[in-house]
Amino acid sequence: MLARFRFSRTLACAALLVLALAWPALAAEAKPDASAAANPAANPAESPAARTASTLILTEENDFFAGTDEQYTNGMKLTWISGDLKKYAEDERLPDVVLPYLRALPFVNEPGQQYNVALSLGQNMYVPRNTQTEAPQPDDRPYAGWTYVSLALHAKTPNQLDSFETSLGIIGPSAKAGETQNNYHTLMGFKRVEGWRNQIHDEPGLMLSWQRTLRAKRVDLGRDVAWDVLPHARVTVGNVQTHAAAGFETRVGYRLPWDFGTSLIQPGGGVSAPADPDDPRLRRDTSFGLHLFAGAEGRAVARNVFLDGNTWEHSPHVSKKLLVADLMAGVGLVLGKAKLTYTHVYRTEEFGGQKGPQMFGSVSLSVTF
């Protein structure tokens, strides 16, 4: 009962903090300036390129798609991305307490950019290879859960997206990942996972992330078919994860979306929102699009709490690998204002003694409204 109370209090406080920071920006979107609305040309921030809609993104990742139930076994994330806003640091409706932080951020409030706020709620779960024993498994990945909320600030042009994300949450039993997994297994008639009592301990989690994604090239191949290349770089620091990453995605297809690609559940996500009025989800004369994509990412890992164990106390842990890579490929479908993607991911070994790489699938549905 005490653990449940602590979890509820931590999550409620984190949610209130995110809401307090984001609410004025949401109000700014909901109540545009009357004079600007009357004369859009008088304010570049309210030009047609700025009036993109909000986007809701639901992502589910599971190794069920690879026929396993181990390692990174499930992730869920719901993200809402606002329509375009005015410059953060010049918007009088934002609270004074956040303005120094916003002014200090690099790449924010530069000419010719648009701005968005993104709010997320998610949960990840990690288990060892053998989930049918209650005994500790010191040579395999520890059980771990992570439940969190995130606030992200986006600064974008049609060819560049900078994302600054802050994630707050709880690691350990209070994340309720074990209950989520076993309730789902019971519902679907699968075997219960027996070892969650051996998971890493409760610990508040904080991550700060910056990611830049570029549209390095986009080529019109004719008949509404296009090809693009989207490299990205990311830095994340915190007691949950600390790493530097770089990668790319390349896509080809019919009525290719004008967004920044396909994101897994990781810091710096939310790249699937439209970034240009020519995106098929924002045009009234299009209703269908189809594309294929492939990509890769490499990470230099300084900390991963799900492998290193708790920060301030002894807990189950393994020896992590410092370099990890993902290879991915998939298909995307645009229907009206919705975009549905499936990504199949190959992830190299993350710790010493891991019996081979892991594969899992990621399904993401984004709806623009």
Short mmCIF file of the C-alpha atoms (twelve columns), coordinates in Angstrom:
data_MODEL
# 
_entry.id   MODEL 
# 
loop_
_atom_site.group_PDB 
_atom_site.id 
_atom_site.type_symbol 
_atom_site.label_atom_id 
_atom_site.label_alt_id 
_atom_site.label_comp_id 
_atom_site.label_asym_id 
_atom_site.label_seq_id 
_atom_site.Cartn_x 
_atom_site.Cartn_y 
_atom_site.Cartn_z 
_atom_site.pdbx_PDB_model_num 
ATOM 1   C CA . MET A 1   0.000  0.000   0.000   1 
ATOM 2   C CA . LEU A 2   2.820  2.403   0.857   1 
ATOM 3   C CA . ALA A 3   4.596  1.649   -2.425  1 
ATOM 4   C CA . ARG A 4   1.355  2.265   -4.310  1 
ATOM 5   C CA . PHE A 5   0.892  5.594   -2.516  1 
ATOM 6   C CA . ARG A 6   4.461  6.638   -3.295  1 
ATOM 7   C CA . PHE A 7   4.016  5.708   -6.930  1 
ATOM 8   C CA . SER A 8   0.749  7.616   -7.213  1 
ATOM 9   C CA . ARG A 9   2.239  10.654  -5.501  1 
ATOM 10  C CA . THR A 10  5.348  10.637  -7.717  1 
ATOM 11  C CA . LEU A 11  3.398  10.229  -10.941 1 
ATOM 12  C CA . ALA A 12  0.843  12.850  -9.916  1 
ATOM 13  C CA . CYS A 13  3.560  15.364  -9.075  1 
ATOM 14  C CA . ALA A 14  5.344  14.712  -12.363 1 
ATOM 15  C CA . ALA A 15  2.112  15.050  -14.322 1 
ATOM 16  C CA . LEU A 16  1.241  18.295  -12.557 1 
ATOM 17  C CA . LEU A 17  4.707  19.681  -13.291 1 
ATOM 18  C CA . VAL A 18  4.434  18.847  -16.982 1 
ATOM 19  C CA . LEU A 19  0.903  20.261  -17.145 1 
ATOM 20  C CA . ALA A 20  1.950  23.446  -15.354 1 
ATOM 21  C CA . LEU A 21  4.740  24.029  -17.858 1 
ATOM 22  C CA . ALA A 22  2.682  23.165  -20.899 1 
ATOM 23  C CA . TRP A 23  -0.729 24.637  -20.084 1 
ATOM 24  C CA . PRO A 24  0.002  28.233  -21.132 1 
ATOM 25  C CA . ALA A 25  1.337  26.997  -24.457 1 
ATOM 26  C CA . LEU A 26  -1.776 24.890  -24.958 1 
ATOM 27  C CA . ALA A 27  -3.885 27.935  -24.194 1 
ATOM 28  C CA . ALA A 28  -1.825 29.917  -26.698 1 
ATOM 29  C CA . GLU A 29  -2.736 27.402  -29.371 1 
ATOM 30  C CA . ALA A 30  -6.396 27.270  -28.404 1 
ATOM 31  C CA . LYS A 31  -6.772 31.086  -28.302 1 
ATOM 32  C CA . PRO A 32  -4.822 32.715  -31.145 1 
ATOM 33  C CA . ASP A 33  -4.326 36.434  -31.161 1 
ATOM 34  C CA . ALA A 34  -7.381 38.087  -32.708 1 
ATOM 35  C CA . SER A 35  -5.448 40.677  -34.715 1 
ATOM 36  C CA . ALA A 36  -3.156 38.024  -36.176 1 
ATOM 37  C CA . ALA A 37  -6.149 35.897  -37.105 1 
ATOM 38  C CA . ALA A 38  -7.696 38.831  -38.889 1 
ATOM 39  C CA . ASN A 39  -4.506 39.504  -40.858 1 
ATOM 40  C CA . PRO A 40  -2.329 36.358  -41.151 1 
ATOM 41  C CA . ALA A 41  0.164  38.080  -43.417 1 
ATOM 42  C CA . ALA A 42  0.998  40.535  -40.626 1 
ATOM 43  C CA . ASN A 43  2.469  37.763  -38.493 1 
ATOM 44  C CA . PRO A 44  4.826  35.188  -40.076 1 
ATOM 45  C CA . ALA A 45  4.225  32.812  -37.147 1 
ATOM 46  C CA . GLU A 46  0.577  32.591  -38.256 1 
ATOM 47  C CA . SER A 47  1.324  31.994  -41.946 1 
ATOM 48  C CA . PRO A 48  -0.128 28.865  -43.617 1 
ATOM 49  C CA . ALA A 49  3.077  26.951  -42.835 1 
ATOM 50  C CA . ALA A 50  2.514  27.718  -39.153 1 
ATOM 51  C CA . ARG A 51  -1.079 26.551  -38.969 1 
ATOM 52  C CA . THR A 52  -0.398 22.829  -38.794 1 
ATOM 53  C CA . ALA A 53  -2.790 20.718  -36.754 1 
ATOM 54  C CA . SER A 54  -2.257 18.808  -33.542 1 
ATOM 55  C CA . THR A 55  -1.125 15.185  -33.761 1 
ATOM 56  C CA . LEU A 56  -1.768 12.237  -31.435 1 
ATOM 57  C CA . ILE A 57  0.684  9.308   -31.641 1 
ATOM 58  C CA . LEU A 58  0.176  5.880   -30.034 1 
ATOM 59  C CA . THR A 59  3.120  3.456   -30.180 1 
ATOM 60  C CA . GLU A 60  3.262  -0.168  -29.037 1 
ATOM 61  C CA . GLU A 61  6.496  -2.185  -29.101 1 
ATOM 62  C CA . ASN A 62  6.715  -5.889  -28.285 1 
ATOM 63  C CA . ASP A 63  9.011  -8.815  -28.957 1 
ATOM 64  C CA . PHE A 64  5.879  -10.900 -29.575 1 
ATOM 65  C CA . PHE A 65  6.365  -9.868  -33.222 1 
ATOM 66  C CA . ALA A 66  9.651  -11.817 -33.163 1 
ATOM 67  C CA . GLY A 67  8.179  -14.828 -31.322 1 
ATOM 68  C CA . THR A 68  9.966  -14.210 -27.997 1 
ATOM 69  C CA . ASP A 69  9.173  -12.887 -24.516 1 
ATOM 70  C CA . GLU A 70  12.457 -11.596 -23.107 1 
ATOM 71  C CA . GLN A 71  14.849 -8.617  -22.819 1 
ATOM 72  C CA . TYR A 72  13.039 -5.401  -23.854 1 
ATOM 73  C CA . THR A 73  9.701  -7.141  -23.971 1 
ATOM 74  C CA . ASN A 74  7.158  -4.318  -24.162 1 
ATOM 75  C CA . GLY A 75  6.840  -0.562  -24.446 1 
ATOM 76  C CA . MET A 76  3.810  1.705   -24.743 1 
ATOM 77  C CA . LYS A 77  3.806  5.451   -25.347 1 
ATOM 78  C CA . LEU A 78  1.074  7.996   -26.021 1 
ATOM 79  C CA . THR A 79  2.201  11.413  -27.314 1 
ATOM 80  C CA . TRP A 80  0.245  14.573  -28.097 1 
ATOM 81  C CA . ILE A 81  1.946  17.257  -30.199 1 
ATOM 82  C CA . SER A 82  0.465  20.733  -30.390 1 
ATOM 83  C CA . GLY A 83  -0.063 22.770  -33.511 1 
ATOM 84  C CA . ASP A 84  2.487  25.484  -34.248 1 
ATOM 85  C CA . LEU A 85  2.992  28.160  -31.583 1 
ATOM 86  C CA . LYS A 86  4.689  31.539  -31.368 1 
ATOM 87  C CA . LYS A 87  8.285  31.845  -30.208 1 
ATOM 88  C CA . TYR A 88  8.488  30.278  -26.755 1 
ATOM 89  C CA . ALA A 89  10.626 32.916  -25.090 1 
ATOM 90  C CA . GLU A 90  8.515  35.803  -26.427 1 
ATOM 91  C CA . ASP A 91  5.073  34.414  -25.656 1 
ATOM 92  C CA . GLU A 92  3.621  36.413  -22.764 1 
ATOM 93  C CA . ARG A 93  1.265  33.586  -21.848 1 
ATOM 94  C CA . LEU A 94  4.126  31.317  -20.734 1 
ATOM 95  C CA . PRO A 95  4.990  31.407  -16.989 1 
ATOM 96  C CA . ASP A 96  7.915  33.647  -16.079 1 
ATOM 97  C CA . VAL A 97  9.694  30.797  -14.300 1 
ATOM 98  C CA . VAL A 98  10.326 28.898  -17.561 1 
ATOM 99  C CA . LEU A 99  11.428 31.858  -19.713 1 
ATOM 100 C CA . PRO A 100 15.107 31.860  -18.603 1 
ATOM 101 C CA . TYR A 101 15.242 28.122  -19.367 1 
ATOM 102 C CA . LEU A 102 13.718 28.641  -22.807 1 
ATOM 103 C CA . ARG A 103 16.031 31.545  -23.658 1 
ATOM 104 C CA . ALA A 104 19.053 29.430  -22.683 1 
ATOM 105 C CA . LEU A 105 18.144 26.565  -25.006 1 
ATOM 106 C CA . PRO A 106 20.194 26.429  -28.201 1 
ATOM 107 C CA . PHE A 107 18.432 26.545  -31.574 1 
ATOM 108 C CA . VAL A 108 15.252 28.027  -30.068 1 
ATOM 109 C CA . ASN A 109 13.726 31.319  -31.277 1 
ATOM 110 C CA . GLU A 110 15.804 31.429  -34.438 1 
ATOM 111 C CA . PRO A 111 14.194 33.133  -37.465 1 
ATOM 112 C CA . GLY A 112 12.088 31.011  -39.784 1 
ATOM 113 C CA . GLN A 113 11.241 28.235  -37.313 1 
ATOM 114 C CA . GLN A 114 7.959  26.936  -35.935 1 
ATOM 115 C CA . TYR A 115 7.440  25.647  -32.402 1 
ATOM 116 C CA . ASN A 116 5.443  22.873  -30.763 1 
ATOM 117 C CA . VAL A 117 4.848  21.371  -27.337 1 
ATOM 118 C CA . ALA A 118 4.623  17.580  -26.924 1 
ATOM 119 C CA . LEU A 119 3.264  15.684  -23.905 1 
ATOM 120 C CA . SER A 120 3.828  11.939  -23.449 1 
ATOM 121 C CA . LEU A 121 2.873  9.124   -21.082 1 
ATOM 122 C CA . GLY A 122 4.635  5.773   -21.337 1 
ATOM 123 C CA . GLN A 123 5.760  2.529   -19.761 1 
ATOM 124 C CA . ASN A 124 8.639  0.152   -20.637 1 
ATOM 125 C CA . MET A 125 9.311  -3.326  -19.229 1 
ATOM 126 C CA . TYR A 126 12.377 -5.564  -19.286 1 
ATOM 127 C CA . VAL A 127 12.691 -9.245  -18.307 1 
ATOM 128 C CA . PRO A 128 15.357 -11.998 -18.458 1 
ATOM 129 C CA . ARG A 129 15.309 -14.939 -20.849 1 
ATOM 130 C CA . ASN A 130 13.756 -17.362 -18.342 1 
ATOM 131 C CA . THR A 131 10.561 -15.869 -16.950 1 
ATOM 132 C CA . GLN A 132 9.186  -19.059 -15.400 1 
ATOM 133 C CA . THR A 133 11.417 -19.197 -12.324 1 
ATOM 134 C CA . GLU A 134 11.110 -17.145 -9.139  1 
ATOM 135 C CA . ALA A 135 14.828 -17.554 -8.397  1 
ATOM 136 C CA . PRO A 136 17.239 -14.647 -8.971  1 
ATOM 137 C CA . GLN A 137 19.208 -14.803 -12.260 1 
ATOM 138 C CA . PRO A 138 22.423 -12.845 -11.622 1 
ATOM 139 C CA . ASP A 139 23.853 -13.588 -15.081 1 
ATOM 140 C CA . ASP A 140 20.855 -12.316 -17.063 1 
ATOM 141 C CA . ARG A 141 19.121 -8.987  -17.516 1 
ATOM 142 C CA . PRO A 142 17.281 -7.917  -14.350 1 
ATOM 143 C CA . TYR A 143 13.547 -7.382  -14.264 1 
ATOM 144 C CA . ALA A 144 12.807 -3.657  -14.552 1 
ATOM 145 C CA . GLY A 145 9.896  -1.318  -15.201 1 
ATOM 146 C CA . TRP A 146 9.817  2.402   -16.081 1 
ATOM 147 C CA . THR A 147 6.643  4.507   -16.064 1 
ATOM 148 C CA . TYR A 148 7.026  8.171   -16.993 1 
ATOM 149 C CA . VAL A 149 5.654  11.429  -18.338 1 
ATOM 150 C CA . SER A 150 7.532  13.707  -20.744 1 
ATOM 151 C CA . LEU A 151 7.451  17.303  -21.890 1 
ATOM 152 C CA . ALA A 152 9.152  18.084  -25.199 1 
ATOM 153 C CA . LEU A 153 9.721  21.383  -26.989 1 
ATOM 154 C CA . HIS A 154 10.116 21.208  -30.769 1 
ATOM 155 C CA . ALA A 155 11.708 23.836  -33.002 1 
ATOM 156 C CA . LYS A 156 11.399 23.027  -36.707 1 
ATOM 157 C CA . THR A 157 11.631 24.060  -40.312 1 
ATOM 158 C CA . PRO A 158 10.521 21.858  -43.225 1 
ATOM 159 C CA . ASN A 159 14.070 20.411  -43.274 1 
ATOM 160 C CA . GLN A 160 15.175 20.400  -39.622 1 
ATOM 161 C CA . LEU A 161 13.669 19.387  -36.271 1 
ATOM 162 C CA . ASP A 162 15.236 20.058  -32.864 1 
ATOM 163 C CA . SER A 163 13.575 18.339  -29.924 1 
ATOM 164 C CA . PHE A 164 14.308 19.098  -26.254 1 
ATOM 165 C CA . GLU A 165 12.652 16.529  -23.990 1 
ATOM 166 C CA . THR A 166 12.408 16.183  -20.209 1 
ATOM 167 C CA . SER A 167 11.169 12.848  -18.837 1 
ATOM 168 C CA . LEU A 168 10.152 12.255  -15.210 1 
ATOM 169 C CA . GLY A 169 8.986  8.956   -13.776 1 
ATOM 170 C CA . ILE A 170 9.533  6.007   -11.485 1 
ATOM 171 C CA . ILE A 171 11.672 2.893   -11.893 1 
ATOM 172 C CA . GLY A 172 11.012 -0.292  -9.939  1 
ATOM 173 C CA . PRO A 173 7.965  -1.988  -8.374  1 
ATOM 174 C CA . SER A 174 6.027  1.292   -8.172  1 
ATOM 175 C CA . ALA A 175 6.148  1.511   -11.983 1 
ATOM 176 C CA . LYS A 176 3.674  -1.419  -11.960 1 
ATOM 177 C CA . ALA A 177 5.233  -3.022  -15.041 1 
ATOM 178 C CA . GLY A 178 4.911  -6.495  -13.510 1 
ATOM 179 C CA . GLU A 179 1.220  -6.023  -12.903 1 
ATOM 180 C CA . THR A 180 0.744  -4.719  -16.442 1 
ATOM 181 C CA . GLN A 181 2.519  -7.703  -17.975 1 
ATOM 182 C CA . ASN A 182 0.818  -10.383 -15.888 1 
ATOM 183 C CA . ASN A 183 -2.646 -8.863  -16.255 1 
ATOM 184 C CA . TYR A 184 -2.148 -8.878  -20.018 1 
ATOM 185 C CA . HIS A 185 -0.833 -12.461 -19.961 1 
ATOM 186 C CA . THR A 186 -3.847 -13.569 -17.906 1 
ATOM 187 C CA . LEU A 187 -6.234 -11.831 -20.301 1 
ATOM 188 C CA . MET A 188 -4.610 -13.478 -23.339 1 
ATOM 189 C CA . GLY A 189 -4.194 -16.913 -21.746 1 
ATOM 190 C CA . PHE A 190 -0.360 -16.742 -21.632 1 
ATOM 191 C CA . LYS A 191 1.810  -18.039 -18.794 1 
ATOM 192 C CA . ARG A 192 2.401  -15.672 -15.902 1 
ATOM 193 C CA . VAL A 193 5.862  -14.168 -15.481 1 
ATOM 194 C CA . GLU A 194 7.122  -15.421 -12.114 1 
ATOM 195 C CA . GLY A 195 10.232 -13.383 -11.316 1 
ATOM 196 C CA . TRP A 196 9.079  -9.795  -10.893 1 
ATOM 197 C CA . ARG A 197 9.899  -9.889  -7.160  1 
ATOM 198 C CA . ASN A 198 13.572 -9.761  -8.253  1 
ATOM 199 C CA . GLN A 199 13.296 -6.480  -10.158 1 
ATOM 200 C CA . ILE A 200 15.496 -3.442  -9.529  1 
ATOM 201 C CA . HIS A 201 14.294 -1.240  -6.685  1 
ATOM 202 C CA . ASP A 202 12.196 1.906   -6.660  1 
ATOM 203 C CA . GLU A 203 14.033 5.012   -7.858  1 
ATOM 204 C CA . PRO A 204 12.793 8.328   -9.274  1 
ATOM 205 C CA . GLY A 205 13.927 8.789   -12.873 1 
ATOM 206 C CA . LEU A 206 14.965 11.891  -14.814 1 
ATOM 207 C CA . MET A 207 16.217 12.229  -18.392 1 
ATOM 208 C CA . LEU A 208 17.095 15.325  -20.413 1 
ATOM 209 C CA . SER A 209 17.448 14.844  -24.166 1 
ATOM 210 C CA . TRP A 210 18.224 16.824  -27.286 1 
ATOM 211 C CA . GLN A 211 17.783 15.384  -30.770 1 
ATOM 212 C CA . ARG A 212 18.291 16.992  -34.175 1 
ATOM 213 C CA . THR A 213 16.764 15.379  -37.268 1 
ATOM 214 C CA . LEU A 214 17.558 16.683  -40.746 1 
ATOM 215 C CA . ARG A 215 15.906 16.196  -44.097 1 
ATOM 216 C CA . ALA A 216 19.242 15.885  -45.853 1 
ATOM 217 C CA . LYS A 217 17.711 15.094  -49.224 1 
ATOM 218 C CA . ARG A 218 14.280 14.741  -50.781 1 
ATOM 219 C CA . VAL A 219 13.906 13.819  -54.439 1 
ATOM 220 C CA . ASP A 220 10.684 13.921  -56.443 1 
ATOM 221 C CA . LEU A 221 10.684 10.840  -58.670 1 
ATOM 222 C CA . GLY A 222 7.464  11.742  -60.488 1 
ATOM 223 C CA . ARG A 223 3.833  10.577  -60.249 1 
ATOM 224 C CA . ASP A 224 3.691  11.559  -56.527 1 
ATOM 225 C CA . VAL A 225 6.583  9.194   -55.720 1 
ATOM 226 C CA . ALA A 226 9.438  10.612  -53.626 1 
ATOM 227 C CA . TRP A 227 12.561 9.506   -51.770 1 
ATOM 228 C CA . ASP A 228 14.213 11.130  -48.761 1 
ATOM 229 C CA . VAL A 229 17.067 10.693  -46.275 1 
ATOM 230 C CA . LEU A 230 16.693 11.698  -42.608 1 
ATOM 231 C CA . PRO A 231 19.892 11.596  -40.492 1 
ATOM 232 C CA . HIS A 232 19.684 12.356  -36.765 1 
ATOM 233 C CA . ALA A 233 21.891 12.828  -33.700 1 
ATOM 234 C CA . ARG A 234 20.882 12.683  -30.017 1 
ATOM 235 C CA . VAL A 235 22.366 13.285  -26.576 1 
ATOM 236 C CA . THR A 236 20.574 12.022  -23.448 1 
ATOM 237 C CA . VAL A 237 21.678 12.487  -19.828 1 
ATOM 238 C CA . GLY A 238 20.060 11.257  -16.632 1 
ATOM 239 C CA . ASN A 239 19.983 8.481   -14.070 1 
ATOM 240 C CA . VAL A 240 17.769 6.376   -16.366 1 
ATOM 241 C CA . GLN A 241 19.887 6.569   -19.521 1 
ATOM 242 C CA . THR A 242 22.961 8.525   -20.551 1 
ATOM 243 C CA . HIS A 243 24.108 8.055   -24.131 1 
ATOM 244 C CA . ALA A 244 25.071 9.687   -27.412 1 
ATOM 245 C CA . ALA A 245 23.436 8.400   -30.592 1 
ATOM 246 C CA . ALA A 246 23.549 8.930   -34.338 1 
ATOM 247 C CA . GLY A 247 21.629 7.316   -37.147 1 
ATOM 248 C CA . PHE A 248 19.520 7.729   -40.260 1 
ATOM 249 C CA . GLU A 249 16.326 6.680   -41.983 1 
ATOM 250 C CA . THR A 250 15.671 6.544   -45.712 1 
ATOM 251 C CA . ARG A 251 12.183 6.294   -47.211 1 
ATOM 252 C CA . VAL A 252 10.660 5.847   -50.651 1 
ATOM 253 C CA . GLY A 253 7.005  5.820   -51.533 1 
ATOM 254 C CA . TYR A 254 3.831  7.222   -52.991 1 
ATOM 255 C CA . ARG A 255 2.738  10.511  -51.387 1 
ATOM 256 C CA . LEU A 256 5.583  10.387  -48.902 1 
ATOM 257 C CA . PRO A 257 4.738  12.277  -45.674 1 
ATOM 258 C CA . TRP A 258 6.420  15.628  -45.001 1 
ATOM 259 C CA . ASP A 259 7.442  14.663  -41.476 1 
ATOM 260 C CA . PHE A 260 10.711 13.533  -39.893 1 
ATOM 261 C CA . GLY A 261 10.300 9.798   -40.199 1 
ATOM 262 C CA . THR A 262 9.523  6.936   -37.888 1 
ATOM 263 C CA . SER A 263 10.490 6.943   -34.219 1 
ATOM 264 C CA . LEU A 264 10.877 4.082   -31.789 1 
ATOM 265 C CA . ILE A 265 10.006 4.544   -28.113 1 
ATOM 266 C CA . GLN A 266 13.063 6.489   -27.021 1 
ATOM 267 C CA . PRO A 267 14.051 10.049  -26.100 1 
ATOM 268 C CA . GLY A 268 13.566 12.563  -28.891 1 
ATOM 269 C CA . GLY A 269 10.474 10.924  -30.373 1 
ATOM 270 C CA . GLY A 270 7.406  12.578  -31.829 1 
ATOM 271 C CA . VAL A 271 8.920  12.974  -35.287 1 
ATOM 272 C CA . SER A 272 5.788  11.742  -37.102 1 
ATOM 273 C CA . ALA A 273 3.854  15.020  -36.877 1 
ATOM 274 C CA . PRO A 274 3.463  16.912  -40.196 1 
ATOM 275 C CA . ALA A 275 6.160  19.538  -40.746 1 
ATOM 276 C CA . ASP A 276 4.873  21.158  -43.929 1 
ATOM 277 C CA . PRO A 277 1.468  22.033  -45.431 1 
ATOM 278 C CA . ASP A 278 2.279  19.695  -48.344 1 
ATOM 279 C CA . ASP A 279 2.064  16.678  -46.042 1 
ATOM 280 C CA . PRO A 280 -0.732 14.430  -47.423 1 
ATOM 281 C CA . ARG A 281 -2.458 14.449  -44.004 1 
ATOM 282 C CA . LEU A 282 -2.947 18.219  -44.285 1 
ATOM 283 C CA . ARG A 283 -4.102 18.303  -47.903 1 
ATOM 284 C CA . ARG A 284 -7.719 17.954  -48.900 1 
ATOM 285 C CA . ASP A 285 -6.922 16.455  -52.303 1 
ATOM 286 C CA . THR A 286 -5.141 13.331  -51.022 1 
ATOM 287 C CA . SER A 287 -6.349 10.379  -48.965 1 
ATOM 288 C CA . PHE A 288 -3.836 7.566   -49.508 1 
ATOM 289 C CA . GLY A 289 -0.079 7.076   -49.389 1 
ATOM 290 C CA . LEU A 290 2.298  4.136   -49.037 1 
ATOM 291 C CA . HIS A 291 6.034  4.027   -48.351 1 
ATOM 292 C CA . LEU A 292 8.856  1.712   -47.345 1 
ATOM 293 C CA . PHE A 293 11.675 2.697   -45.010 1 
ATOM 294 C CA . ALA A 294 14.912 1.414   -43.510 1 
ATOM 295 C CA . GLY A 295 17.400 2.847   -41.063 1 
ATOM 296 C CA . ALA A 296 20.042 2.330   -38.434 1 
ATOM 297 C CA . GLU A 297 21.209 3.895   -35.167 1 
ATOM 298 C CA . GLY A 298 24.352 3.477   -33.099 1 
ATOM 299 C CA . ARG A 299 24.609 4.432   -29.409 1 
ATOM 300 C CA . ALA A 300 27.565 4.989   -27.098 1 
ATOM 301 C CA . VAL A 301 26.113 4.113   -23.692 1 
ATOM 302 C CA . ALA A 302 27.444 5.582   -20.443 1 
ATOM 303 C CA . ARG A 303 24.486 4.533   -18.277 1 
ATOM 304 C CA . ASN A 304 21.472 2.265   -18.616 1 
ATOM 305 C CA . VAL A 305 19.678 1.767   -15.298 1 
ATOM 306 C CA . PHE A 306 17.875 -1.288  -16.689 1 
ATOM 307 C CA . LEU A 307 21.265 -3.032  -16.955 1 
ATOM 308 C CA . ASP A 308 23.425 -1.152  -14.406 1 
ATOM 309 C CA . GLY A 309 20.860 -1.423  -11.616 1 
ATOM 310 C CA . ASN A 310 19.911 1.266   -9.131  1 
ATOM 311 C CA . THR A 311 21.982 4.430   -8.862  1 
ATOM 312 C CA . TRP A 312 22.248 4.788   -5.084  1 
ATOM 313 C CA . GLU A 313 21.882 1.223   -3.790  1 
ATOM 314 C CA . HIS A 314 22.860 -2.319  -4.687  1 
ATOM 315 C CA . SER A 315 20.388 -4.145  -6.911  1 
ATOM 316 C CA . PRO A 316 20.365 -6.802  -9.647  1 
ATOM 317 C CA . HIS A 317 22.624 -5.773  -12.526 1 
ATOM 318 C CA . VAL A 318 24.744 -7.042  -15.415 1 
ATOM 319 C CA . SER A 319 27.777 -5.725  -17.281 1 
ATOM 320 C CA . LYS A 320 26.455 -3.559  -20.117 1 
ATOM 321 C CA . LYS A 321 28.064 -3.145  -23.519 1 
ATOM 322 C CA . LEU A 322 29.237 0.372   -24.299 1 
ATOM 323 C CA . LEU A 323 28.246 0.259   -27.980 1 
ATOM 324 C CA . VAL A 324 24.780 -0.834  -29.157 1 
ATOM 325 C CA . ALA A 325 23.222 -0.652  -32.628 1 
ATOM 326 C CA . ASP A 326 19.718 -0.921  -34.075 1 
ATOM 327 C CA . LEU A 327 18.879 -1.924  -37.639 1 
ATOM 328 C CA . MET A 328 15.275 -1.388  -38.717 1 
ATOM 329 C CA . ALA A 329 12.971 -1.648  -41.704 1 
ATOM 330 C CA . GLY A 330 9.249  -1.301  -42.192 1 
ATOM 331 C CA . VAL A 331 6.243  -0.001  -44.074 1 
ATOM 332 C CA . GLY A 332 4.077  3.079   -43.625 1 
ATOM 333 C CA . LEU A 333 0.501  3.726   -44.723 1 
ATOM 334 C CA . VAL A 334 -1.261 7.112   -44.890 1 
ATOM 335 C CA . LEU A 335 -5.052 7.084   -44.903 1 
ATOM 336 C CA . GLY A 336 -6.660 10.489  -44.683 1 
ATOM 337 C CA . LYS A 337 -5.324 12.191  -41.570 1 
ATOM 338 C CA . ALA A 338 -3.852 8.980   -40.134 1 
ATOM 339 C CA . LYS A 339 -0.415 7.415   -40.564 1 
ATOM 340 C CA . LEU A 340 0.183  3.782   -39.570 1 
ATOM 341 C CA . THR A 341 3.688  2.271   -39.524 1 
ATOM 342 C CA . TYR A 342 5.179  -1.098  -38.644 1 
ATOM 343 C CA . THR A 343 8.919  -1.270  -37.878 1 
ATOM 344 C CA . HIS A 344 10.881 -4.484  -37.372 1 
ATOM 345 C CA . VAL A 345 13.980 -3.886  -35.252 1 
ATOM 346 C CA . TYR A 346 17.226 -5.863  -34.903 1 
ATOM 347 C CA . ARG A 347 19.153 -4.793  -31.772 1 
ATOM 348 C CA . THR A 348 22.684 -5.964  -31.030 1 
ATOM 349 C CA . GLU A 349 23.630 -7.445  -27.653 1 
ATOM 350 C CA . GLU A 350 23.300 -4.937  -24.821 1 
ATOM 351 C CA . PHE A 351 25.193 -6.764  -22.055 1 
ATOM 352 C CA . GLY A 352 27.859 -9.394  -21.529 1 
ATOM 353 C CA . GLY A 353 26.441 -12.902 -21.543 1 
ATOM 354 C CA . GLN A 354 23.365 -12.008 -23.597 1 
ATOM 355 C CA . LYS A 355 22.589 -14.960 -25.827 1 
ATOM 356 C CA . GLY A 356 22.464 -13.229 -29.176 1 
ATOM 357 C CA . PRO A 357 20.811 -10.049 -30.471 1 
ATOM 358 C CA . GLN A 358 17.156 -9.195  -29.978 1 
ATOM 359 C CA . MET A 359 14.372 -8.509  -32.454 1 
ATOM 360 C CA . PHE A 360 11.050 -6.809  -31.775 1 
ATOM 361 C CA . GLY A 361 8.291  -4.996  -33.618 1 
ATOM 362 C CA . SER A 362 6.986  -1.460  -33.268 1 
ATOM 363 C CA . VAL A 363 3.489  -0.378  -34.362 1 
ATOM 364 C CA . SER A 364 2.734  3.345   -34.403 1 
ATOM 365 C CA . LEU A 365 -0.511 5.137   -35.242 1 
ATOM 366 C CA . SER A 366 -0.516 8.918   -35.587 1 
ATOM 367 C CA . VAL A 367 -3.670 10.933  -36.205 1 
ATOM 368 C CA . THR A 368 -3.580 14.596  -37.173 1 
ATOM 369 C CA . PHE A 369 -6.590 16.711  -36.298 1 
# 
